[in-house]
Amino acid sequence: MPSFSTPEFVRWADVDLAGIMRYDAYLRLVDVAETDFFRAIGAPIGAMAERLGVWLPRKTMRLDFHAPARLDDALRLDVSIPRVGRTSVVFRVDVVSAGDGAPRATIELVLVCVGRDDFVKRPLPAELVEKVGPYTITAG
């Protein structure tokens, strides 16, 4: 299975007074990973809305911490798709140390497909399912 990774680092705005990455800063990492992933597979988020007429808002998010990330740590955001359903996709980001691959956090989101104009849930466009296919762990 092909993998997608994007580099990032812990910024000053991400840390608390002890220099450890705050839990809410992991949301920024999700944004980076999601934006870079969809751009890399040829489905930039803005274009997806315009061309395919859909958005993929977040329905749920789970964040598991493994070890602290600290100010200026170089990170790697590894993206995979554990599941593609009829109207939703599970998006996973493994946050690891860029140097040794040591895990820092695992984040899973459920993204639900809705119409761009009416926000009514609808099936994922076939084109999008095809584009995320190579990164999908299981289909169903």
Backbone bond lengths (Angstrom), bond angles and torsions (degrees), N, CA, C in turn:
res aa  C-N    CA-C-N  psi(-1)  N-CA   C-N-CA  omega(-1)  CA-C   N-CA-C  phi
1 M - - - 1.448 - - 1.530 108.75 -
2 P 1.336 118.04 128.42 1.469 120.12 175.98 1.532 110.27 -63.22
3 S 1.298 115.89 150.86 1.458 119.18 177.01 1.518 108.93 -119.38
4 F 1.313 114.58 157.94 1.461 120.15 175.59 1.514 107.30 -124.38
5 S 1.301 116.65 130.78 1.460 122.42 177.63 1.519 108.88 -134.48
6 T 1.310 115.31 147.73 1.456 120.55 175.23 1.529 108.17 -138.33
7 P 1.323 118.03 139.95 1.463 120.35 -178.89 1.526 111.86 -82.61
8 E 1.309 115.30 153.08 1.466 122.12 175.59 1.528 105.91 -158.81
9 F 1.313 116.89 169.63 1.456 120.04 175.34 1.512 109.05 -143.14
10 V 1.310 116.14 161.76 1.462 122.12 -178.74 1.524 107.73 -79.35
11 R 1.295 115.58 122.80 1.464 122.35 -177.06 1.532 111.27 -98.82
12 W 1.314 115.91 164.63 1.464 121.90 179.86 1.529 111.02 -55.61
13 A 1.312 117.52 -42.39 1.471 121.24 -178.49 1.526 112.33 -67.80
14 D 1.332 118.42 -13.94 1.464 122.97 -177.84 1.521 114.00 -86.20
15 V 1.325 118.25 -14.39 1.468 119.87 -168.44 1.527 113.44 -109.06
16 D 1.345 113.81 158.79 1.458 121.05 174.44 1.530 109.11 -90.84
17 L 1.327 117.22 -172.28 1.469 120.38 -177.39 1.527 113.22 -64.62
18 A 1.327 117.14 -20.88 1.471 120.68 178.51 1.528 111.53 -87.20
19 G 1.339 116.89 -0.79 1.457 120.42 179.63 1.521 113.81 81.13
20 I 1.333 116.83 14.67 1.467 122.07 -179.87 1.528 108.64 -101.51
21 M 1.306 115.66 139.47 1.467 120.97 -179.01 1.531 110.50 -60.11
22 R 1.331 115.59 127.92 1.464 122.17 178.50 1.527 110.31 -72.94
23 Y 1.334 116.26 150.91 1.465 120.33 -178.88 1.522 111.77 -58.63
24 D 1.323 118.98 -38.82 1.462 120.36 -177.38 1.527 112.36 -70.26
25 A 1.329 118.25 -19.95 1.466 121.23 178.64 1.528 111.32 -70.16
26 Y 1.331 117.33 -20.77 1.460 119.71 177.34 1.527 111.29 -65.64
27 L 1.320 117.40 -23.59 1.472 120.31 174.97 1.526 110.68 -62.99
28 R 1.330 116.38 -36.94 1.463 119.99 176.65 1.526 110.46 -63.14
29 L 1.329 116.64 -39.78 1.457 119.94 178.45 1.521 111.45 -63.48
30 V 1.325 116.28 -37.71 1.466 119.98 176.70 1.523 109.75 -62.05
31 D 1.316 117.19 -43.78 1.468 120.83 178.01 1.528 111.26 -59.07
32 V 1.324 116.51 -44.41 1.466 120.70 179.36 1.521 109.83 -61.65
33 A 1.329 116.47 -49.88 1.472 120.77 -177.60 1.526 111.46 -62.66
34 E 1.318 116.65 -44.82 1.465 121.43 -178.14 1.528 111.00 -64.74
35 T 1.309 116.55 -47.54 1.467 120.81 -179.75 1.524 111.38 -62.31
36 D 1.327 116.88 -47.45 1.464 120.63 -179.07 1.527 111.50 -65.78
37 F 1.332 117.32 -40.05 1.465 121.14 -179.93 1.528 111.16 -62.64
38 F 1.325 116.87 -52.76 1.464 119.17 -177.18 1.532 111.59 -64.76
39 R 1.321 117.03 -34.64 1.466 119.87 175.37 1.534 110.01 -64.70
40 A 1.326 117.36 -43.53 1.467 122.06 -177.26 1.525 112.99 -65.39
41 I 1.335 117.57 -31.70 1.467 119.05 -179.35 1.528 112.03 -89.28
42 G 1.326 116.45 4.57 1.463 120.00 177.20 1.515 114.08 85.15
43 A 1.325 116.57 23.84 1.467 121.00 178.62 1.529 109.68 -135.24
44 P 1.353 117.40 61.43 1.464 118.68 178.83 1.522 110.44 -54.05
45 I 1.315 116.47 143.71 1.459 121.23 -172.87 1.525 112.34 -55.49
46 G 1.323 118.36 -45.49 1.466 120.63 179.24 1.516 112.08 -63.95
47 A 1.325 116.35 -42.87 1.467 120.39 179.54 1.518 110.98 -67.57
48 M 1.346 116.60 -33.98 1.455 120.51 178.21 1.534 109.40 -60.16
49 A 1.297 115.87 -43.03 1.461 119.87 179.29 1.526 110.83 -65.15
50 E 1.320 116.24 -44.41 1.472 120.53 -178.44 1.524 112.78 -69.38
51 R 1.330 116.19 -51.32 1.462 120.63 -172.68 1.521 113.26 -81.20
52 L 1.334 116.51 -41.59 1.466 119.93 -176.74 1.526 112.89 -96.43
53 G 1.339 116.57 -12.35 1.461 120.92 177.24 1.515 114.70 71.33
54 V 1.354 116.55 27.05 1.464 119.52 -178.85 1.524 111.41 -134.59
55 W 1.328 113.84 158.73 1.460 123.28 168.70 1.523 107.09 -119.36
56 L 1.317 115.94 160.84 1.466 121.39 175.35 1.531 109.45 -125.00
57 P 1.340 117.35 71.12 1.465 118.76 179.66 1.529 111.21 -67.66
58 R 1.312 115.09 155.83 1.465 122.36 179.97 1.524 109.69 -81.40
59 K 1.318 114.73 126.96 1.470 120.42 177.37 1.522 110.25 -95.22
60 T 1.325 116.50 -46.16 1.462 120.62 179.29 1.523 109.28 -139.20
61 M 1.335 114.34 158.06 1.453 119.93 176.94 1.517 108.53 -145.00
62 R 1.317 115.20 136.71 1.463 121.40 175.18 1.520 107.38 -124.59
63 L 1.316 115.74 134.15 1.461 121.71 -178.45 1.519 108.54 -128.98
64 D 1.332 116.30 117.69 1.466 122.20 176.95 1.520 108.20 -111.09
65 F 1.326 116.21 124.54 1.459 121.38 177.86 1.521 109.35 -91.07
66 H 1.337 115.82 139.48 1.461 120.92 178.31 1.528 111.78 -114.68
67 A 1.323 117.46 -40.97 1.468 122.91 179.30 1.521 107.93 -159.54
68 P 1.328 117.93 150.89 1.460 119.37 -177.70 1.526 113.02 -67.70
69 A 1.311 114.25 142.98 1.463 121.33 168.60 1.529 105.83 -101.73
70 R 1.310 116.25 143.54 1.467 120.66 -173.87 1.527 111.05 -122.07
71 L 1.313 114.49 162.45 1.462 122.15 -179.81 1.529 111.22 -45.78
72 D 1.318 115.88 129.32 1.462 125.59 177.68 1.523 114.85 73.17
73 D 1.344 118.75 3.15 1.469 119.48 174.59 1.524 109.40 -61.04
74 A 1.321 116.09 134.73 1.464 121.50 172.97 1.532 106.91 -82.22
75 L 1.313 115.28 128.47 1.459 121.51 -177.93 1.520 110.28 -119.33
76 R 1.321 114.69 161.24 1.461 121.53 171.58 1.525 106.20 -128.06
77 L 1.324 115.41 132.43 1.460 121.52 179.36 1.522 107.64 -105.29
78 D 1.334 115.65 107.99 1.462 121.75 -178.42 1.528 108.78 -96.81
79 V 1.326 116.39 123.06 1.465 122.03 -175.01 1.521 110.41 -106.89
80 S 1.318 115.16 137.40 1.463 121.68 170.77 1.526 108.32 -144.58
81 I 1.310 115.17 165.97 1.468 122.07 -179.69 1.534 106.58 -119.51
82 P 1.336 118.14 97.63 1.464 119.75 -178.99 1.524 114.37 -64.89
83 R 1.331 117.17 -28.64 1.464 118.59 -176.47 1.520 110.78 -157.37
84 V 1.324 114.94 139.18 1.457 121.72 171.22 1.526 106.69 -119.01
85 G 1.315 115.90 120.46 1.457 120.99 177.63 1.521 110.45 -102.69
86 R 1.301 115.83 -165.67 1.462 120.63 179.97 1.528 111.36 -73.61
87 T 1.347 116.42 -41.43 1.463 120.58 -177.03 1.532 113.50 -121.60
88 S 1.317 116.91 2.82 1.464 118.96 -176.92 1.528 110.57 -145.89
89 V 1.318 113.34 165.05 1.456 121.19 178.17 1.526 107.22 -139.28
90 V 1.336 116.24 139.71 1.457 120.96 174.48 1.526 107.23 -95.58
91 F 1.310 115.66 125.89 1.467 124.41 -175.23 1.523 106.97 -113.53
92 R 1.333 117.86 123.25 1.467 121.94 -177.17 1.524 110.00 -118.05
93 V 1.326 114.60 136.50 1.462 121.49 175.25 1.524 107.75 -124.94
94 D 1.325 115.50 118.57 1.460 120.82 172.35 1.521 106.74 -96.72
95 V 1.318 115.97 116.23 1.461 122.17 178.27 1.521 106.67 -92.35
96 V 1.333 115.51 117.01 1.464 120.33 -176.64 1.524 109.81 -130.49
97 S 1.319 115.68 160.17 1.458 121.09 173.77 1.521 108.64 -66.57
98 A 1.319 116.93 132.31 1.470 120.55 -178.41 1.521 111.07 -66.22
99 G 1.316 117.70 -29.97 1.457 120.69 -176.74 1.521 113.74 -74.93
100 D 1.321 116.83 -56.38 1.464 119.93 -173.23 1.525 114.16 -114.75
101 G 1.336 117.73 0.73 1.460 120.50 178.77 1.518 114.40 75.30
102 A 1.338 117.31 10.39 1.463 120.38 -180.00 1.529 109.44 -63.86
103 P 1.338 117.23 132.24 1.461 120.09 -177.80 1.527 112.80 -69.21
104 R 1.325 114.76 137.64 1.465 121.84 175.29 1.531 110.57 -109.84
105 A 1.336 116.44 -42.95 1.469 120.45 179.55 1.518 109.31 -161.78
106 T 1.325 114.88 157.13 1.457 122.44 173.16 1.524 107.02 -125.53
107 I 1.321 115.33 129.48 1.465 120.94 -177.25 1.521 108.18 -124.73
108 E 1.328 117.08 129.46 1.462 121.18 174.23 1.515 109.24 -123.91
109 L 1.328 114.16 135.15 1.462 121.80 178.76 1.513 109.15 -122.86
110 V 1.313 116.33 146.23 1.455 120.60 167.28 1.522 105.91 -104.48
111 L 1.340 115.52 117.67 1.459 122.04 178.11 1.525 107.29 -102.71
112 V 1.315 117.22 126.73 1.459 122.16 -178.17 1.520 109.27 -107.14
113 C 1.309 116.18 134.26 1.461 121.91 -179.52 1.529 109.71 -80.06
114 V 1.331 115.58 124.41 1.467 121.26 175.93 1.526 109.13 -132.09
115 G 1.320 115.35 156.37 1.454 120.26 176.24 1.514 111.15 -65.02
116 R 1.305 115.98 141.92 1.469 121.32 -178.41 1.519 111.97 -61.48
117 D 1.319 117.29 -37.65 1.463 120.48 -174.61 1.526 114.10 -93.78
118 D 1.347 117.13 -30.95 1.466 118.88 -174.17 1.524 114.27 -112.66
119 F 1.319 118.14 -9.46 1.462 123.99 -178.82 1.528 112.68 55.66
120 V 1.319 116.58 28.40 1.461 122.25 175.68 1.525 107.77 -91.05
121 K 1.337 115.82 134.28 1.463 120.71 -179.63 1.517 110.01 -59.51
122 R 1.338 115.44 139.41 1.465 121.64 -179.98 1.520 110.08 -149.84
123 P 1.329 117.41 165.73 1.463 119.88 178.75 1.531 111.39 -62.21
124 L 1.321 114.85 148.61 1.462 120.14 174.40 1.519 109.07 -63.22
125 P 1.323 119.07 136.79 1.461 120.69 176.03 1.532 110.49 -61.07
126 A 1.328 116.25 139.53 1.466 121.90 -179.04 1.524 111.17 -55.71
127 E 1.322 117.14 -37.91 1.472 120.81 179.75 1.522 111.38 -60.81
128 L 1.320 116.55 -40.83 1.461 120.57 -179.99 1.530 110.56 -69.43
129 V 1.323 117.02 -42.41 1.466 120.85 177.57 1.527 109.91 -58.51
130 E 1.317 116.22 -41.71 1.469 120.88 178.99 1.527 111.45 -63.86
131 K 1.331 116.70 -42.15 1.469 120.73 -177.05 1.532 112.51 -68.60
132 V 1.342 118.50 -35.31 1.465 120.15 179.41 1.533 110.96 -85.07
133 G 1.318 117.64 -12.28 1.459 122.32 -176.93 1.515 115.27 -48.03
134 P 1.334 119.45 -48.53 1.467 119.69 -178.06 1.534 114.12 -63.41
135 Y 1.323 117.94 -17.90 1.459 122.29 -178.20 1.535 112.03 -101.72
136 T 1.344 116.12 1.79 1.451 121.90 -175.08 1.522 111.27 -85.25
137 I 1.312 115.12 130.97 1.463 121.50 178.93 1.524 109.78 -78.41
138 T 1.343 117.03 -47.27 1.465 122.25 175.42 1.510 108.72 -139.16
139 A 1.298 117.16 153.46 1.462 121.60 176.92 1.513 108.09 -114.61
140 G 1.322 115.80 154.63 1.454 117.59 177.94 1.478 113.20 169.32
